[in-house]
Amino acid sequence: MKIQIELFGASRDFNDHDFLEFDIENNSTIKDIRNKIVEYLDKKFKGNENFKKIVNSSAFCSENNNIVSDNYKITSNEKIAIIPPIGGG
């Protein structure tokens, strides 16, 4: 299944577009998505530690504009947004 991650704030530096797309397994979780993004950053930005910190400290938001936890299961081809902390907090 395909998932689209909308990029906001500092995460927009992860791609030339304002989103990332990944193929994921059914019932993947936000934690799985975090890992996918970190793998992508390792390949594209040679393990940029600042980018990894952004991913690990960010909140994720569902299509319904709800903040979701790391164990939130993605059950369809939905858009998820990554919301990095603002001002380092």
N, C-alpha and C positions, 0 to 999 in steps of 0.2 A: 504494500500500500504506500502511496505517496503522502508526504506531509510537507506543508509549507510553513516555514518559521519566519514571521514578520520581524524585521530588525528595527529597534528603536534606540535612540541615544547613542552611546558609545559603541554599541554592537553594529551600527551601520558601517563601521570600518571593516567588518568581516567580509563584505562583498561589494561589488560595483552596483548591484541592485539592492533594493530595500527588503530583500528576503533571501532565504536559503531553502532549497528543496532536498529532501532525502527520501529514499525508499526505506521503509521500516517494516518490521514484523507486525502482524495483528496483535492487538493488546499490548503494544509497547507503552512504556511509561515516560513521564517527563524526565526521570533519571536517565533512561535510555537515550532520550533526545539530547540531554546535556552531554552524554558520552559521545554521541555522533558529532555534535558541534566541536567538541574538543579534538576528536580525531581529524575532522576537517581542518581545524586551525593548525594542528601539528603538520599536516601535509602542505597547506597553502602558505602558512606563515612561519614554518620551521620551529614550531613549538613556542611561539610568542607567549611568555608567561603572563604578561599583562592582559592579553586577550582571554587566556584561560581563567584568570581571576575574575574577569567580567562575567564569564559564563557561570562560574561556580557561585557568584554572589547575586546573580540575577533572579528575579521572579519570572514566572511564566504565566501567561494569561490565555484562557480558552476563547473560542469563537464567541461565547456568550459574555465576554468581558469579565470573567471571574478569574481571580488569582487562583492557580491550581498548585497542589503540592507535588513533590517528586514521585509519589505513587499514583498520581492521576493516570488512568488508562486511556489511551487514544484508540477509539473504536471505529473511526471512519476517516476518510480523507478530509481532514479538517485543518484549518489554519490555527496555528499557535503563535503567540507573540512572546518575544523575549524582552523583558523590561529591566534594563540595568539600573543599578542604584544611581541616583543623581547626587553630584557633589561629593562622591566618595563614601556616602553613608549607606 
